[in-house]
């Protein structure tokens, strides 16, 4: 009889201990789970926005993309063609490196632009550059046919004999016209040129379409902006469409 009583008491004690630990576990588990969730939320909140750079070091989430002509990161919609030219000069001055970002370019006063360049370590430099469209300007009444002929010969490695150049428009800064050959065996075409640093440079010549990419390359190379009054349209090879300038 006493043995049964002892066994019953032992069973009650065992059940009591089990309930005690079960209750404690139920109290502890939610606290541990809440702690983990809280840490995860803190981690997400501390994660910087726009901090991911692409292969060129540009902050894509912040709207910056790499521009091959400028050789730096820019926001395309913030800069016009002249500002992009000034930005390219600024990066050349500081030395091209991965992650250089153009933060701001002033509108330009008398051909002088203030360019803010930022390095990947967030250090910034303010650089002043001159970006004149035309440095020298010849007399508009001057006959430039010989100068254009020489420029075409050098560009295309043509023979000097038999080349005939006619000028249909010339405002002293930009010009256009036609070119033919005596006898007409080789055919002819048109040409456009810009007067840069005292020399006529050929923008385009031929008898086909004018590619927008070629115009952009010329503008960046010679730091001029070809007016739409001279060349009204060009063909965009990427978009595969004609662009009205």
Legacy VTK file of the C-alpha trace (Angstrom):
# vtk DataFile Version 3.0
C-alpha trace
ASCII
DATASET POLYDATA
POINTS 245 float
0.000 0.000 0.000
2.731 2.427 1.034
4.666 1.448 -2.093
1.732 2.476 -4.282
1.428 5.793 -2.487
5.126 6.481 -3.057
4.820 5.595 -6.736
1.816 7.915 -7.088
3.648 10.793 -5.430
6.683 10.216 -7.652
4.469 10.300 -10.759
2.828 13.558 -9.649
6.227 15.124 -9.010
7.488 14.020 -12.447
4.419 15.476 -14.192
4.851 18.732 -12.246
8.485 19.053 -13.257
7.570 18.335 -16.888
4.860 21.020 -16.878
7.296 23.497 -15.313
9.887 23.010 -18.092
7.183 23.012 -20.786
5.863 26.342 -19.532
9.405 27.778 -19.417
10.139 26.575 -22.941
6.932 28.181 -24.215
8.003 31.429 -22.596
11.562 31.294 -23.936
10.924 30.227 -27.555
8.820 33.258 -28.606
11.410 35.619 -27.120
14.222 33.931 -29.091
12.174 34.055 -32.325
11.293 37.726 -31.832
14.953 38.532 -31.272
15.955 36.925 -34.580
13.263 38.791 -36.505
14.294 42.052 -34.898
17.929 41.590 -35.930
16.894 40.831 -39.511
14.784 43.973 -39.663
17.665 46.059 -38.355
19.978 44.535 -40.942
17.579 45.446 -43.751
17.116 48.975 -42.458
20.869 49.574 -42.331
21.435 48.402 -45.904
22.411 51.472 -48.011
20.155 52.424 -50.914
21.801 52.876 -54.309
25.106 51.447 -53.153
25.530 48.812 -55.855
28.085 49.638 -58.573
28.273 48.038 -62.010
31.399 46.736 -63.751
32.453 50.318 -64.579
32.026 51.474 -60.986
28.828 53.436 -61.742
25.967 53.667 -59.246
23.166 52.284 -61.405
20.422 52.547 -58.747
21.198 56.270 -58.505
20.737 56.701 -62.276
24.406 56.781 -63.336
25.543 54.912 -66.450
28.934 54.616 -68.126
29.569 56.822 -71.176
32.343 55.534 -73.442
33.139 58.928 -74.992
33.334 60.696 -71.640
34.955 57.632 -69.988
33.004 58.201 -66.795
29.634 57.780 -65.082
26.918 60.321 -65.881
23.184 60.866 -65.728
22.379 61.297 -69.421
19.319 63.452 -68.914
21.258 66.028 -66.854
23.824 67.025 -69.500
23.534 68.578 -72.945
26.114 67.959 -75.680
28.371 70.855 -74.666
28.329 69.795 -71.015
29.225 66.248 -72.016
32.178 67.600 -73.997
33.312 69.597 -70.966
32.894 66.514 -68.756
35.130 64.492 -71.085
37.855 67.144 -70.834
37.582 67.188 -67.029
38.045 63.418 -66.786
41.044 63.627 -69.114
42.535 66.209 -66.762
42.131 64.182 -63.559
43.075 60.917 -65.254
40.594 58.217 -66.199
39.943 55.550 -63.575
37.135 53.135 -62.692
34.151 54.738 -61.020
34.759 58.399 -61.880
31.373 60.133 -61.701
30.268 63.487 -63.105
28.163 65.045 -60.342
27.460 68.415 -61.954
28.457 70.558 -64.941
27.697 74.283 -65.069
25.947 75.821 -68.075
29.192 77.483 -69.152
30.030 81.187 -69.293
32.146 82.387 -72.237
33.120 78.802 -72.972
34.240 78.000 -69.391
32.541 75.114 -67.597
32.790 74.114 -63.940
32.772 70.317 -63.646
32.368 68.456 -60.352
34.059 65.036 -60.555
33.683 62.445 -57.801
35.991 59.512 -57.142
34.656 56.151 -55.865
35.830 57.091 -52.347
33.379 60.071 -52.547
36.212 62.620 -52.779
35.177 65.426 -55.145
37.112 67.878 -57.323
35.872 71.052 -59.021
37.591 71.446 -62.378
37.356 74.409 -64.748
37.656 73.565 -68.443
37.313 75.557 -71.642
35.046 74.079 -74.254
34.878 76.547 -77.172
32.902 75.501 -80.219
34.940 77.629 -82.580
38.333 79.106 -81.774
39.171 80.613 -85.136
36.732 81.912 -87.712
37.747 82.722 -91.293
36.320 85.297 -93.630
32.988 83.992 -94.952
33.708 85.402 -98.394
36.949 83.425 -98.678
37.108 80.694 -101.298
37.576 77.532 -99.253
37.290 75.018 -102.096
41.036 74.343 -102.147
41.169 73.897 -98.380
38.224 71.475 -98.510
39.818 69.588 -101.389
43.006 69.161 -99.385
41.033 67.978 -96.345
39.156 65.419 -98.467
42.402 64.202 -100.028
43.999 63.680 -96.610
40.911 62.003 -95.136
40.277 59.582 -97.994
43.840 59.286 -99.387
42.668 60.408 -102.812
44.816 61.520 -105.717
45.007 65.291 -106.068
44.491 65.342 -109.830
40.934 65.648 -111.130
39.236 66.536 -107.827
36.570 69.244 -108.158
35.061 70.777 -105.020
32.102 73.132 -104.989
30.893 75.082 -101.964
27.148 75.653 -101.571
27.086 77.020 -98.012
29.660 78.572 -95.728
29.072 80.680 -92.617
32.730 80.801 -91.665
32.360 78.064 -89.070
30.588 75.292 -90.972
30.331 74.587 -94.668
28.897 72.108 -97.127
28.950 71.335 -100.805
29.675 68.707 -103.430
32.704 66.891 -104.781
33.178 65.322 -108.205
36.010 63.997 -110.325
36.957 64.996 -113.853
35.483 62.550 -116.320
32.903 61.369 -113.815
34.288 57.826 -113.748
34.559 57.664 -109.960
31.288 59.474 -109.313
30.774 62.174 -106.716
28.991 63.033 -103.535
28.478 65.635 -100.877
30.537 66.881 -97.952
30.218 68.856 -94.718
33.074 70.454 -92.802
33.804 72.487 -89.661
36.520 75.094 -89.136
38.440 73.993 -86.033
41.654 75.520 -84.691
42.371 77.236 -88.001
41.831 74.111 -90.128
38.833 72.777 -92.051
37.967 69.296 -90.808
35.626 67.009 -92.759
32.534 66.073 -90.760
31.168 63.718 -93.408
31.524 63.000 -97.106
29.916 60.514 -99.464
26.599 59.854 -101.167
24.849 57.727 -98.556
23.281 58.215 -95.145
24.910 60.152 -92.321
25.187 58.061 -89.159
24.394 59.762 -85.842
27.232 57.867 -84.178
29.742 59.395 -86.631
28.430 62.894 -85.880
28.724 62.326 -82.132
32.270 61.028 -82.511
33.245 64.083 -84.575
31.736 66.461 -82.010
33.583 64.838 -79.114
36.870 64.574 -81.030
36.938 68.193 -82.200
34.813 69.645 -79.372
32.246 71.304 -81.606
28.484 71.024 -81.933
27.350 70.458 -85.508
24.235 72.630 -86.031
21.009 71.040 -87.223
20.761 73.800 -89.816
23.769 72.212 -91.531
22.811 68.541 -91.088
19.096 68.180 -90.422
18.926 64.416 -89.869
21.028 61.325 -89.280
20.487 57.589 -89.019
20.733 55.932 -85.599
22.176 52.426 -86.085
21.174 51.294 -82.605
17.551 52.399 -82.888
17.535 51.626 -86.629
15.653 54.813 -87.416
16.217 58.279 -88.842
16.632 61.004 -86.226
15.562 64.591 -86.920
18.218 66.738 -85.236
LINES 1 246
245 0 1 2 3 4 5 6 7 8 9 10 11 12 13 14 15 16 17 18 19 20 21 22 23 24 25 26 27 28 29 30 31 32 33 34 35 36 37 38 39 40 41 42 43 44 45 46 47 48 49 50 51 52 53 54 55 56 57 58 59 60 61 62 63 64 65 66 67 68 69 70 71 72 73 74 75 76 77 78 79 80 81 82 83 84 85 86 87 88 89 90 91 92 93 94 95 96 97 98 99 100 101 102 103 104 105 106 107 108 109 110 111 112 113 114 115 116 117 118 119 120 121 122 123 124 125 126 127 128 129 130 131 132 133 134 135 136 137 138 139 140 141 142 143 144 145 146 147 148 149 150 151 152 153 154 155 156 157 158 159 160 161 162 163 164 165 166 167 168 169 170 171 172 173 174 175 176 177 178 179 180 181 182 183 184 185 186 187 188 189 190 191 192 193 194 195 196 197 198 199 200 201 202 203 204 205 206 207 208 209 210 211 212 213 214 215 216 217 218 219 220 221 222 223 224 225 226 227 228 229 230 231 232 233 234 235 236 237 238 239 240 241 242 243 244
